């Protein structure tokens, strides 16, 4: 069985909207900074899921977004997750003051890699910053949530 999710990094004036996951006790992302997104609901396409999740978590409606790649998370002893990765640079609406997932914050692009991130997120965040073409990235994690390997477009990546 596999899990399908979306994740989006919304950009504005050299800042990226980040979500600090601190509100839920049982959260694989607890304490980490990530983009916004979530799990597919029945019958949704990746775009449908993206639009719904962004609106639910932020109150924003995307007007300009790009599919950037698919990230496969292979967790030792757990379900595989296929994450459809997006960036966005256009939206309407006002940012929610409260988010049930954590705290939303506009972070300067230059500061993103200083945050408490998943090790594998650093790989795809660099690809996004470099405006890499659409990519496929597989990230292998062990039971202690340590990155044990990465494969980008079919090529094993050396230490990151």
C-alpha positions in Angstrom: 0.0 0.0 0.0 1.2 3.5 -0.8 0.3 7.0 0.4 -0.1 9.9 -2.1 0.5 13.5 -0.9 1.2 17.0 -2.2 3.6 19.6 -0.9 3.9 23.2 -2.1 6.4 26.0 -1.4 4.6 29.3 -1.9 6.9 32.2 -2.8 6.5 36.0 -2.3 9.1 38.7 -2.4 12.1 36.5 -1.8 10.3 34.7 1.0 8.8 31.2 1.1 5.7 30.2 3.2 6.9 27.5 5.6 4.9 25.5 8.1 6.5 24.7 11.5 4.9 21.4 12.5 4.5 21.8 16.3 0.8 21.3 17.1 0.2 17.6 16.8 1.7 15.1 19.3 1.7 12.2 16.8 3.1 13.8 13.7 6.0 12.3 11.7 6.9 15.9 10.9 6.8 17.2 14.5 9.3 20.0 15.0 10.3 20.2 11.3 9.7 23.0 8.9 8.0 22.0 5.6 5.9 23.4 2.9 2.1 23.1 2.9 0.1 20.2 1.6 -1.3 16.8 2.6 -2.9 13.6 1.7 -5.1 12.9 -1.3 -8.9 12.4 -0.8 -10.8 9.9 -2.9 -11.1 10.9 -6.5 -8.6 13.8 -6.3 -5.9 14.5 -8.8 -2.6 15.9 -7.6 -3.7 19.4 -8.6 -7.1 19.0 -6.8 -5.3 17.9 -3.6 -2.8 20.8 -3.9 -5.5 23.4 -4.2 -7.6 22.0 -1.4 -4.8 21.4 1.0 -3.2 24.9 0.4 -6.6 26.5 1.0 -7.4 24.4 4.1 -4.0 25.1 5.7 -3.4 28.7 4.7 -6.6 30.3 3.5 -4.9 31.1 0.2 -6.2 30.2 -3.3 -3.4 29.5 -5.7 -3.6 31.4 -9.0 -0.1 30.4 -10.4 1.7 27.2 -9.6 4.1 24.7 -11.2 4.5 20.9 -10.8 8.2 20.4 -10.0 8.6 16.7 -9.4 7.7 13.6 -7.6 9.5 12.5 -4.4 9.3 8.9 -3.3 9.8 8.4 0.4 10.8 4.8 1.2 10.6 4.4 5.0 12.1 1.2 6.4 9.2 -0.8 7.9 6.5 1.7 6.8 4.4 2.6 3.8 5.9 4.2 0.7 4.8 7.8 0.2 4.6 9.4 -3.3 4.7 13.2 -2.9 3.8 15.5 -5.8 6.0 18.6 -5.3 4.9 22.1 -6.4 6.0 25.7 -6.2 3.6 28.6 -6.4 4.1 32.3 -7.0 0.5 33.6 -7.3 -2.4 33.5 -4.9 -5.4 35.4 -3.6 -6.9 35.6 -0.1 -5.6 36.4 3.3 -3.2 34.1 5.2 -4.9 32.2 8.1 -3.9 33.4 11.5 -4.3 29.9 12.9 -3.3 26.6 11.2 -4.2 23.3 12.8 -1.0 21.7 11.5 1.5 24.2 13.1 2.6 27.8 12.7 2.9 29.5 9.2 5.7 31.9 8.6 7.2 33.7 5.6 10.9 32.8 5.7 13.6 34.5 3.6 14.8 32.2 0.8 18.4 32.6 2.0 17.4 31.2 5.4 15.5 28.1 4.5 18.4 25.7 4.8 19.1 26.9 8.3 15.8 25.6 9.6 15.1 22.2 11.2 14.4 20.3 7.9 14.3 16.6 7.0 17.7 15.7 5.5 16.1 14.7 2.2 14.1 17.9 2.0 17.5 19.8 1.7 18.1 17.9 -1.6 14.8 18.8 -3.3 14.9 22.4 -1.9 18.2 22.9 -3.6 16.8 21.5 -6.8 13.9 24.0 -6.5 16.3 26.9 -5.8 18.3 25.9 -8.9 15.1 25.8 -11.0 15.9 22.2 -12.0 13.6 20.7 -14.6 10.8 18.3 -13.4 12.6 15.5 -11.5 12.0 12.2 -9.8 13.7 11.8 -6.4 13.7 8.7 -4.2 14.7 9.2 -0.5 15.4 6.2 1.7 14.9 6.5 5.5 15.7 4.0 8.2 13.6 3.4 11.3 15.4 6.2 13.1 14.3 8.7 10.4 17.9 9.0 9.1 18.4 9.4 5.4 20.2 6.3 4.1 20.2 7.0 0.4 18.9 9.2 -2.4 18.3 8.5 -6.1 17.8 11.5 -8.5 16.4 10.7 -11.9 17.7 7.1 -11.6 21.2 8.0 -10.4 22.4 7.3 -6.9 23.4 10.5 -5.2 26.6 10.7 -3.1 26.6 12.2 0.3 24.6 15.4 0.3 
